[in-house]
Amino acid sequence: MNDSELFEWLPEHRGKEFVGMLAYVDGQKEARDAALAEGWYLVHVGDEIFHVETPRDFQPRIYRAA
């Protein structure tokens, strides 16, 4: 999905900036790696824990209205 498609889907958020986050309980390594490659934060959710699993050098993708 590119930025303009995203804001067609969420028009009330035009003019704002935001980042993506994928929260998961159990997920395949390939899916987790793909989320990071797209610039989305990766968060593992489990028994009363919330652990961000992004590398130190991670640069999130910033979505902006076109």
mmCIF file of the N, C-alpha and C atoms, coordinates in Angstrom:
data_MODEL
# 
_entry.id   MODEL 
# 
loop_
_atom_site.group_PDB 
_atom_site.id 
_atom_site.type_symbol 
_atom_site.label_atom_id 
_atom_site.label_alt_id 
_atom_site.label_comp_id 
_atom_site.label_asym_id 
_atom_site.label_entity_id 
_atom_site.label_seq_id 
_atom_site.pdbx_PDB_ins_code 
_atom_site.Cartn_x 
_atom_site.Cartn_y 
_atom_site.Cartn_z 
_atom_site.occupancy 
_atom_site.B_iso_or_equiv 
_atom_site.pdbx_formal_charge 
_atom_site.auth_seq_id 
_atom_site.auth_comp_id 
_atom_site.auth_asym_id 
_atom_site.auth_atom_id 
_atom_site.pdbx_PDB_model_num 
ATOM 1   N N  . MET A 1 1  ? 0.857  -1.172  0.000  1.00 0.00 ? 1  MET A N  1 
ATOM 2   C CA . MET A 1 1  ? 0.000  0.000   0.000  1.00 0.00 ? 1  MET A CA 1 
ATOM 3   C C  . MET A 1 1  ? 0.899  1.231   0.000  1.00 0.00 ? 1  MET A C  1 
ATOM 4   N N  . ASN A 1 2  ? 0.623  2.156   -0.882 1.00 0.00 ? 2  ASN A N  1 
ATOM 5   C CA . ASN A 1 2  ? 1.410  3.393   -0.868 1.00 0.00 ? 2  ASN A CA 1 
ATOM 6   C C  . ASN A 1 2  ? 0.670  4.461   -0.057 1.00 0.00 ? 2  ASN A C  1 
ATOM 7   N N  . ASP A 1 3  ? 1.343  5.574   0.175  1.00 0.00 ? 3  ASP A N  1 
ATOM 8   C CA . ASP A 1 3  ? 0.780  6.614   1.040  1.00 0.00 ? 3  ASP A CA 1 
ATOM 9   C C  . ASP A 1 3  ? -0.560 7.135   0.539  1.00 0.00 ? 3  ASP A C  1 
ATOM 10  N N  . SER A 1 4  ? -0.686 7.375   -0.767 1.00 0.00 ? 4  SER A N  1 
ATOM 11  C CA . SER A 1 4  ? -1.946 7.934   -1.266 1.00 0.00 ? 4  SER A CA 1 
ATOM 12  C C  . SER A 1 4  ? -3.090 6.937   -1.109 1.00 0.00 ? 4  SER A C  1 
ATOM 13  N N  . GLU A 1 5  ? -2.833 5.640   -1.288 1.00 0.00 ? 5  GLU A N  1 
ATOM 14  C CA . GLU A 1 5  ? -3.879 4.637   -1.078 1.00 0.00 ? 5  GLU A CA 1 
ATOM 15  C C  . GLU A 1 5  ? -4.304 4.595   0.385  1.00 0.00 ? 5  GLU A C  1 
ATOM 16  N N  . LEU A 1 6  ? -3.327 4.723   1.261  1.00 0.00 ? 6  LEU A N  1 
ATOM 17  C CA . LEU A 1 6  ? -3.623 4.691   2.685  1.00 0.00 ? 6  LEU A CA 1 
ATOM 18  C C  . LEU A 1 6  ? -4.567 5.819   3.066  1.00 0.00 ? 6  LEU A C  1 
ATOM 19  N N  . PHE A 1 7  ? -4.310 7.026   2.578  1.00 0.00 ? 7  PHE A N  1 
ATOM 20  C CA . PHE A 1 7  ? -5.145 8.158   2.958  1.00 0.00 ? 7  PHE A CA 1 
ATOM 21  C C  . PHE A 1 7  ? -6.466 8.205   2.203  1.00 0.00 ? 7  PHE A C  1 
ATOM 22  N N  . GLU A 1 8  ? -6.594 7.448   1.111  1.00 0.00 ? 8  GLU A N  1 
ATOM 23  C CA . GLU A 1 8  ? -7.915 7.265   0.506  1.00 0.00 ? 8  GLU A CA 1 
ATOM 24  C C  . GLU A 1 8  ? -8.779 6.423   1.436  1.00 0.00 ? 8  GLU A C  1 
ATOM 25  N N  . TRP A 1 9  ? -8.135 5.463   2.101  1.00 0.00 ? 9  TRP A N  1 
ATOM 26  C CA . TRP A 1 9  ? -8.825 4.572   3.022  1.00 0.00 ? 9  TRP A CA 1 
ATOM 27  C C  . TRP A 1 9  ? -9.130 5.268   4.345  1.00 0.00 ? 9  TRP A C  1 
ATOM 28  N N  . LEU A 1 10 ? -8.278 6.232   4.734  1.00 0.00 ? 10 LEU A N  1 
ATOM 29  C CA . LEU A 1 10 ? -8.429 6.954   6.000  1.00 0.00 ? 10 LEU A CA 1 
ATOM 30  C C  . LEU A 1 10 ? -8.426 8.469   5.756  1.00 0.00 ? 10 LEU A C  1 
ATOM 31  N N  . PRO A 1 11 ? -9.395 9.000   5.030  1.00 0.00 ? 11 PRO A N  1 
ATOM 32  C CA . PRO A 1 11 ? -9.355 10.419  4.647  1.00 0.00 ? 11 PRO A CA 1 
ATOM 33  C C  . PRO A 1 11 ? -9.377 11.389  5.826  1.00 0.00 ? 11 PRO A C  1 
ATOM 34  N N  . GLU A 1 12 ? -9.942 10.993  6.949  1.00 0.00 ? 12 GLU A N  1 
ATOM 35  C CA . GLU A 1 12 ? -9.997 11.892  8.099  1.00 0.00 ? 12 GLU A CA 1 
ATOM 36  C C  . GLU A 1 12 ? -8.625 12.166  8.697  1.00 0.00 ? 12 GLU A C  1 
ATOM 37  N N  . HIS A 1 13 ? -7.621 11.406  8.254  1.00 0.00 ? 13 HIS A N  1 
ATOM 38  C CA . HIS A 1 13 ? -6.272 11.580  8.792  1.00 0.00 ? 13 HIS A CA 1 
ATOM 39  C C  . HIS A 1 13 ? -5.327 12.290  7.826  1.00 0.00 ? 13 HIS A C  1 
ATOM 40  N N  . ARG A 1 14 ? -5.866 12.842  6.741  1.00 0.00 ? 14 ARG A N  1 
ATOM 41  C CA . ARG A 1 14 ? -5.016 13.607  5.823  1.00 0.00 ? 14 ARG A CA 1 
ATOM 42  C C  . ARG A 1 14 ? -4.354 14.752  6.579  1.00 0.00 ? 14 ARG A C  1 
ATOM 43  N N  . GLY A 1 15 ? -3.114 15.025  6.230  1.00 0.00 ? 15 GLY A N  1 
ATOM 44  C CA . GLY A 1 15 ? -2.379 16.099  6.887  1.00 0.00 ? 15 GLY A CA 1 
ATOM 45  C C  . GLY A 1 15 ? -1.651 15.659  8.142  1.00 0.00 ? 15 GLY A C  1 
ATOM 46  N N  . LYS A 1 16 ? -1.862 14.424  8.557  1.00 0.00 ? 16 LYS A N  1 
ATOM 47  C CA . LYS A 1 16 ? -1.178 13.899  9.735  1.00 0.00 ? 16 LYS A CA 1 
ATOM 48  C C  . LYS A 1 16 ? -0.051 12.971  9.284  1.00 0.00 ? 16 LYS A C  1 
ATOM 49  N N  . GLU A 1 17 ? 0.838  12.678  10.182 1.00 0.00 ? 17 GLU A N  1 
ATOM 50  C CA . GLU A 1 17 ? 1.883  11.691  9.956  1.00 0.00 ? 17 GLU A CA 1 
ATOM 51  C C  . GLU A 1 17 ? 1.695  10.565  10.965 1.00 0.00 ? 17 GLU A C  1 
ATOM 52  N N  . PHE A 1 18 ? 1.978  9.346   10.540 1.00 0.00 ? 18 PHE A N  1 
ATOM 53  C CA . PHE A 1 18 ? 1.953  8.250   11.493 1.00 0.00 ? 18 PHE A CA 1 
ATOM 54  C C  . PHE A 1 18 ? 2.839  7.116   11.014 1.00 0.00 ? 18 PHE A C  1 
ATOM 55  N N  . VAL A 1 19 ? 3.059  6.158   11.901 1.00 0.00 ? 19 VAL A N  1 
ATOM 56  C CA . VAL A 1 19 ? 3.888  4.994   11.594 1.00 0.00 ? 19 VAL A CA 1 
ATOM 57  C C  . VAL A 1 19 ? 3.040  3.743   11.787 1.00 0.00 ? 19 VAL A C  1 
ATOM 58  N N  . GLY A 1 20 ? 3.498  2.634   11.222 1.00 0.00 ? 20 GLY A N  1 
ATOM 59  C CA . GLY A 1 20 ? 2.791  1.372   11.348 1.00 0.00 ? 20 GLY A CA 1 
ATOM 60  C C  . GLY A 1 20 ? 3.351  0.534   12.482 1.00 0.00 ? 20 GLY A C  1 
ATOM 61  N N  . MET A 1 21 ? 2.491  -0.295  13.043 1.00 0.00 ? 21 MET A N  1 
ATOM 62  C CA . MET A 1 21 ? 2.912  -1.212  14.091 1.00 0.00 ? 21 MET A CA 1 
ATOM 63  C C  . MET A 1 21 ? 2.167  -2.525  13.890 1.00 0.00 ? 21 MET A C  1 
ATOM 64  N N  . LEU A 1 22 ? 2.896  -3.612  13.959 1.00 0.00 ? 22 LEU A N  1 
ATOM 65  C CA . LEU A 1 22 ? 2.300  -4.936  13.883 1.00 0.00 ? 22 LEU A CA 1 
ATOM 66  C C  . LEU A 1 22 ? 2.469  -5.606  15.234 1.00 0.00 ? 22 LEU A C  1 
ATOM 67  N N  . ALA A 1 23 ? 1.367  -5.905  15.890 1.00 0.00 ? 23 ALA A N  1 
ATOM 68  C CA . ALA A 1 23 ? 1.405  -6.627  17.155 1.00 0.00 ? 23 ALA A CA 1 
ATOM 69  C C  . ALA A 1 23 ? 1.009  -8.065  16.871 1.00 0.00 ? 23 ALA A C  1 
ATOM 70  N N  . TYR A 1 24 ? 1.742  -8.996  17.479 1.00 0.00 ? 24 TYR A N  1 
ATOM 71  C CA . TYR A 1 24 ? 1.445  -10.403 17.234 1.00 0.00 ? 24 TYR A CA 1 
ATOM 72  C C  . TYR A 1 24 ? 1.613  -11.214 18.508 1.00 0.00 ? 24 TYR A C  1 
ATOM 73  N N  . VAL A 1 25 ? 0.908  -12.340 18.546 1.00 0.00 ? 25 VAL A N  1 
ATOM 74  C CA . VAL A 1 25 ? 1.033  -13.298 19.628 1.00 0.00 ? 25 VAL A CA 1 
ATOM 75  C C  . VAL A 1 25 ? 1.975  -14.405 19.171 1.00 0.00 ? 25 VAL A C  1 
ATOM 76  N N  . ASP A 1 26 ? 1.756  -14.906 17.967 1.00 0.00 ? 26 ASP A N  1 
ATOM 77  C CA . ASP A 1 26 ? 2.592  -15.955 17.396 1.00 0.00 ? 26 ASP A CA 1 
ATOM 78  C C  . ASP A 1 26 ? 2.678  -15.675 15.903 1.00 0.00 ? 26 ASP A C  1 
ATOM 79  N N  . GLY A 1 27 ? 3.882  -15.617 15.362 1.00 0.00 ? 27 GLY A N  1 
ATOM 80  C CA . GLY A 1 27 ? 4.014  -15.302 13.947 1.00 0.00 ? 27 GLY A CA 1 
ATOM 81  C C  . GLY A 1 27 ? 5.265  -15.915 13.345 1.00 0.00 ? 27 GLY A C  1 
ATOM 82  N N  . GLN A 1 28 ? 5.196  -16.169 12.061 1.00 0.00 ? 28 GLN A N  1 
ATOM 83  C CA . GLN A 1 28 ? 6.337  -16.739 11.356 1.00 0.00 ? 28 GLN A CA 1 
ATOM 84  C C  . GLN A 1 28 ? 7.440  -15.694 11.201 1.00 0.00 ? 28 GLN A C  1 
ATOM 85  N N  . LYS A 1 29 ? 8.683  -16.150 11.223 1.00 0.00 ? 29 LYS A N  1 
ATOM 86  C CA . LYS A 1 29 ? 9.835  -15.263 11.092 1.00 0.00 ? 29 LYS A CA 1 
ATOM 87  C C  . LYS A 1 29 ? 9.763  -14.447 9.808  1.00 0.00 ? 29 LYS A C  1 
ATOM 88  N N  . GLU A 1 30 ? 9.333  -15.066 8.720  1.00 0.00 ? 30 GLU A N  1 
ATOM 89  C CA . GLU A 1 30 ? 9.245  -14.361 7.442  1.00 0.00 ? 30 GLU A CA 1 
ATOM 90  C C  . GLU A 1 30 ? 8.286  -13.180 7.523  1.00 0.00 ? 30 GLU A C  1 
ATOM 91  N N  . ALA A 1 31 ? 7.171  -13.360 8.193  1.00 0.00 ? 31 ALA A N  1 
ATOM 92  C CA . ALA A 1 31 ? 6.189  -12.280 8.339  1.00 0.00 ? 31 ALA A CA 1 
ATOM 93  C C  . ALA A 1 31 ? 6.741  -11.172 9.234  1.00 0.00 ? 31 ALA A C  1 
ATOM 94  N N  . ARG A 1 32 ? 7.416  -11.548 10.303 1.00 0.00 ? 32 ARG A N  1 
ATOM 95  C CA . ARG A 1 32 ? 8.010  -10.543 11.194 1.00 0.00 ? 32 ARG A CA 1 
ATOM 96  C C  . ARG A 1 32 ? 9.094  -9.759  10.459 1.00 0.00 ? 32 ARG A C  1 
ATOM 97  N N  . ASP A 1 33 ? 9.944  -10.463 9.701  1.00 0.00 ? 33 ASP A N  1 
ATOM 98  C CA . ASP A 1 33 ? 10.999 -9.792  8.930  1.00 0.00 ? 33 ASP A CA 1 
ATOM 99  C C  . ASP A 1 33 ? 10.410 -8.858  7.877  1.00 0.00 ? 33 ASP A C  1 
ATOM 100 N N  . ALA A 1 34 ? 9.311  -9.272  7.245  1.00 0.00 ? 34 ALA A N  1 
ATOM 101 C CA . ALA A 1 34 ? 8.671  -8.438  6.225  1.00 0.00 ? 34 ALA A CA 1 
ATOM 102 C C  . ALA A 1 34 ? 8.124  -7.150  6.834  1.00 0.00 ? 34 ALA A C  1 
ATOM 103 N N  . ALA A 1 35 ? 7.535  -7.243  8.018  1.00 0.00 ? 35 ALA A N  1 
ATOM 104 C CA . ALA A 1 35 ? 7.013  -6.046  8.688  1.00 0.00 ? 35 ALA A CA 1 
ATOM 105 C C  . ALA A 1 35 ? 8.140  -5.063  8.977  1.00 0.00 ? 35 ALA A C  1 
ATOM 106 N N  . LEU A 1 36 ? 9.260  -5.556  9.480  1.00 0.00 ? 36 LEU A N  1 
ATOM 107 C CA . LEU A 1 36 ? 10.403 -4.683  9.758  1.00 0.00 ? 36 LEU A CA 1 
ATOM 108 C C  . LEU A 1 36 ? 10.953 -4.081  8.472  1.00 0.00 ? 36 LEU A C  1 
ATOM 109 N N  . ALA A 1 37 ? 11.025 -4.872  7.407  1.00 0.00 ? 37 ALA A N  1 
ATOM 110 C CA . ALA A 1 37 ? 11.544 -4.386  6.125  1.00 0.00 ? 37 ALA A CA 1 
ATOM 111 C C  . ALA A 1 37 ? 10.672 -3.270  5.556  1.00 0.00 ? 37 ALA A C  1 
ATOM 112 N N  . GLU A 1 38 ? 9.379  -3.294  5.863  1.00 0.00 ? 38 GLU A N  1 
ATOM 113 C CA . GLU A 1 38 ? 8.465  -2.254  5.397  1.00 0.00 ? 38 GLU A CA 1 
ATOM 114 C C  . GLU A 1 38 ? 8.467  -1.028  6.305  1.00 0.00 ? 38 GLU A C  1 
ATOM 115 N N  . GLY A 1 39 ? 9.244  -1.081  7.391  1.00 0.00 ? 39 GLY A N  1 
ATOM 116 C CA . GLY A 1 39 ? 9.338  0.062   8.289  1.00 0.00 ? 39 GLY A CA 1 
ATOM 117 C C  . GLY A 1 39 ? 8.276  0.096   9.366  1.00 0.00 ? 39 GLY A C  1 
ATOM 118 N N  . TRP A 1 40 ? 7.690  -1.049  9.680  1.00 0.00 ? 40 TRP A N  1 
ATOM 119 C CA . TRP A 1 40 ? 6.664  -1.124  10.718 1.00 0.00 ? 40 TRP A CA 1 
ATOM 120 C C  . TRP A 1 40 ? 7.293  -1.609  12.009 1.00 0.00 ? 40 TRP A C  1 
ATOM 121 N N  . TYR A 1 41 ? 6.891  -1.011  13.127 1.00 0.00 ? 41 TYR A N  1 
ATOM 122 C CA . TYR A 1 41 ? 7.315  -1.505  14.429 1.00 0.00 ? 41 TYR A CA 1 
ATOM 123 C C  . TYR A 1 41 ? 6.750  -2.905  14.626 1.00 0.00 ? 41 TYR A C  1 
ATOM 124 N N  . LEU A 1 42 ? 7.500  -3.743  15.301 1.00 0.00 ? 42 LEU A N  1 
ATOM 125 C CA . LEU A 1 42 ? 7.095  -5.115  15.561 1.00 0.00 ? 42 LEU A CA 1 
ATOM 126 C C  . LEU A 1 42 ? 6.995  -5.297  17.067 1.00 0.00 ? 42 LEU A C  1 
ATOM 127 N N  . VAL A 1 43 ? 5.840  -5.749  17.527 1.00 0.00 ? 43 VAL A N  1 
ATOM 128 C CA . VAL A 1 43 ? 5.583  -5.875  18.959 1.00 0.00 ? 43 VAL A CA 1 
ATOM 129 C C  . VAL A 1 43 ? 5.029  -7.261  19.255 1.00 0.00 ? 43 VAL A C  1 
ATOM 130 N N  . HIS A 1 44 ? 5.649  -7.944  20.189 1.00 0.00 ? 44 HIS A N  1 
ATOM 131 C CA . HIS A 1 44 ? 5.150  -9.246  20.628 1.00 0.00 ? 44 HIS A CA 1 
ATOM 132 C C  . HIS A 1 44 ? 4.274  -9.026  21.850 1.00 0.00 ? 44 HIS A C  1 
ATOM 133 N N  . VAL A 1 45 ? 3.083  -9.604  21.818 1.00 0.00 ? 45 VAL A N  1 
ATOM 134 C CA . VAL A 1 45 ? 2.128  -9.483  22.912 1.00 0.00 ? 45 VAL A CA 1 
ATOM 135 C C  . VAL A 1 45 ? 1.908  -10.879 23.488 1.00 0.00 ? 45 VAL A C  1 
ATOM 136 N N  . GLY A 1 46 ? 2.060  -11.006 24.777 1.00 0.00 ? 46 GLY A N  1 
ATOM 137 C CA . GLY A 1 46 ? 1.869  -12.302 25.433 1.00 0.00 ? 46 GLY A CA 1 
ATOM 138 C C  . GLY A 1 46 ? 1.275  -12.114 26.805 1.00 0.00 ? 46 GLY A C  1 
ATOM 139 N N  . ASP A 1 47 ? 1.465  -13.094 27.634 1.00 0.00 ? 47 ASP A N  1 
ATOM 140 C CA . ASP A 1 47 ? 0.906  -13.083 28.981 1.00 0.00 ? 47 ASP A CA 1 
ATOM 141 C C  . ASP A 1 47 ? 1.328  -11.841 29.757 1.00 0.00 ? 47 ASP A C  1 
ATOM 142 N N  . GLU A 1 48 ? 0.499  -10.819 29.681 1.00 0.00 ? 48 GLU A N  1 
ATOM 143 C CA . GLU A 1 48 ? 0.709  -9.561  30.395 1.00 0.00 ? 48 GLU A CA 1 
ATOM 144 C C  . GLU A 1 48 ? 2.030  -8.876  30.052 1.00 0.00 ? 48 GLU A C  1 
ATOM 145 N N  . ILE A 1 49 ? 2.556  -9.134  28.843 1.00 0.00 ? 49 ILE A N  1 
ATOM 146 C CA . ILE A 1 49 ? 3.772  -8.446  28.396 1.00 0.00 ? 49 ILE A CA 1 
ATOM 147 C C  . ILE A 1 49 ? 3.517  -7.798  27.040 1.00 0.00 ? 49 ILE A C  1 
ATOM 148 N N  . PHE A 1 50 ? 4.279  -6.795  26.766 1.00 0.00 ? 50 PHE A N  1 
ATOM 149 C CA . PHE A 1 50 ? 4.222  -6.049  25.508 1.00 0.00 ? 50 PHE A CA 1 
ATOM 150 C C  . PHE A 1 50 ? 5.670  -5.712  25.215 1.00 0.00 ? 50 PHE A C  1 
ATOM 151 N N  . HIS A 1 51 ? 6.282  -6.420  24.260 1.00 0.00 ? 51 HIS A N  1 
ATOM 152 C CA . HIS A 1 51 ? 7.707  -6.276  24.014 1.00 0.00 ? 51 HIS A CA 1 
ATOM 153 C C  . HIS A 1 51 ? 7.955  -5.784  22.587 1.00 0.00 ? 51 HIS A C  1 
ATOM 154 N N  . VAL A 1 52 ? 8.564  -4.606  22.440 1.00 0.00 ? 52 VAL A N  1 
ATOM 155 C CA . VAL A 1 52 ? 8.916  -4.072  21.123 1.00 0.00 ? 52 VAL A CA 1 
ATOM 156 C C  . VAL A 1 52 ? 10.146 -4.812  20.626 1.00 0.00 ? 52 VAL A C  1 
ATOM 157 N N  . GLU A 1 53 ? 10.061 -5.365  19.415 1.00 0.00 ? 53 GLU A N  1 
ATOM 158 C CA . GLU A 1 53 ? 11.132 -6.203  18.880 1.00 0.00 ? 53 GLU A CA 1 
ATOM 159 C C  . GLU A 1 53 ? 11.826 -5.570  17.676 1.00 0.00 ? 53 GLU A C  1 
ATOM 160 N N  . THR A 1 54 ? 11.993 -4.277  17.693 1.00 0.00 ? 54 THR A N  1 
ATOM 161 C CA . THR A 1 54 ? 12.672 -3.618  16.580 1.00 0.00 ? 54 THR A CA 1 
ATOM 162 C C  . THR A 1 54 ? 14.150 -3.438  16.918 1.00 0.00 ? 54 THR A C  1 
ATOM 163 N N  . PRO A 1 55 ? 15.027 -3.582  15.921 1.00 0.00 ? 55 PRO A N  1 
ATOM 164 C CA . PRO A 1 55 ? 16.459 -3.399  16.164 1.00 0.00 ? 55 PRO A CA 1 
ATOM 165 C C  . PRO A 1 55 ? 16.790 -1.956  16.560 1.00 0.00 ? 55 PRO A C  1 
ATOM 166 N N  . ARG A 1 56 ? 17.924 -1.763  17.197 1.00 0.00 ? 56 ARG A N  1 
ATOM 167 C CA . ARG A 1 56 ? 18.333 -0.415  17.629 1.00 0.00 ? 56 ARG A CA 1 
ATOM 168 C C  . ARG A 1 56 ? 18.435 0.565   16.462 1.00 0.00 ? 56 ARG A C  1 
ATOM 169 N N  . ASP A 1 57 ? 18.881 0.096   15.309 1.00 0.00 ? 57 ASP A N  1 
ATOM 170 C CA . ASP A 1 57 ? 19.073 0.984   14.159 1.00 0.00 ? 57 ASP A CA 1 
ATOM 171 C C  . ASP A 1 57 ? 17.813 1.103   13.295 1.00 0.00 ? 57 ASP A C  1 
ATOM 172 N N  . PHE A 1 58 ? 16.692 0.645   13.796 1.00 0.00 ? 58 PHE A N  1 
ATOM 173 C CA . PHE A 1 58 ? 15.433 0.650   13.051 1.00 0.00 ? 58 PHE A CA 1 
ATOM 174 C C  . PHE A 1 58 ? 15.002 2.072   12.708 1.00 0.00 ? 58 PHE A C  1 
ATOM 175 N N  . GLN A 1 59 ? 14.583 2.271   11.470 1.00 0.00 ? 59 GLN A N  1 
ATOM 176 C CA . GLN A 1 59 ? 14.039 3.557   11.021 1.00 0.00 ? 59 GLN A CA 1 
ATOM 177 C C  . GLN A 1 59 ? 12.608 3.302   10.540 1.00 0.00 ? 59 GLN A C  1 
ATOM 178 N N  . PRO A 1 60 ? 11.614 3.810   11.253 1.00 0.00 ? 60 PRO A N  1 
ATOM 179 C CA . PRO A 1 60 ? 10.229 3.553   10.850 1.00 0.00 ? 60 PRO A CA 1 
ATOM 180 C C  . PRO A 1 60 ? 9.885  4.304   9.566  1.00 0.00 ? 60 PRO A C  1 
ATOM 181 N N  . ARG A 1 61 ? 8.966  3.734   8.829  1.00 0.00 ? 61 ARG A N  1 
ATOM 182 C CA . ARG A 1 61 ? 8.427  4.409   7.658  1.00 0.00 ? 61 ARG A CA 1 
ATOM 183 C C  . ARG A 1 61 ? 7.393  5.421   8.152  1.00 0.00 ? 61 ARG A C  1 
ATOM 184 N N  . ILE A 1 62 ? 7.517  6.656   7.685  1.00 0.00 ? 62 ILE A N  1 
ATOM 185 C CA . ILE A 1 62 ? 6.571  7.706   8.054  1.00 0.00 ? 62 ILE A CA 1 
ATOM 186 C C  . ILE A 1 62 ? 5.566  7.833   6.921  1.00 0.00 ? 62 ILE A C  1 
ATOM 187 N N  . TYR A 1 63 ? 4.289  7.677   7.241  1.00 0.00 ? 63 TYR A N  1 
ATOM 188 C CA . TYR A 1 63 ? 3.218  7.843   6.257  1.00 0.00 ? 63 TYR A CA 1 
ATOM 189 C C  . TYR A 1 63 ? 2.741  9.286   6.307  1.00 0.00 ? 63 TYR A C  1 
ATOM 190 N N  . ARG A 1 64 ? 2.638  9.896   5.130  1.00 0.00 ? 64 ARG A N  1 
ATOM 191 C CA . ARG A 1 64 ? 2.181  11.283  5.010  1.00 0.00 ? 64 ARG A CA 1 
ATOM 192 C C  . ARG A 1 64 ? 1.160  11.353  3.867  1.00 0.00 ? 64 ARG A C  1 
ATOM 193 N N  . ALA A 1 65 ? 0.215  12.268  4.008  1.00 0.00 ? 65 ALA A N  1 
ATOM 194 C CA . ALA A 1 65 ? -0.750 12.474  2.926  1.00 0.00 ? 65 ALA A CA 1 
ATOM 195 C C  . ALA A 1 65 ? -0.031 13.016  1.716  1.00 0.00 ? 65 ALA A C  1 
ATOM 196 N N  . ALA A 1 66 ? -0.412 12.520  0.554  1.00 0.00 ? 66 ALA A N  1 
ATOM 197 C CA . ALA A 1 66 ? 0.221  12.964  -0.704 1.00 0.00 ? 66 ALA A CA 1 
ATOM 198 C C  . ALA A 1 66 ? -0.349 14.282  -1.163 1.00 0.00 ? 66 ALA A C  1 
# 
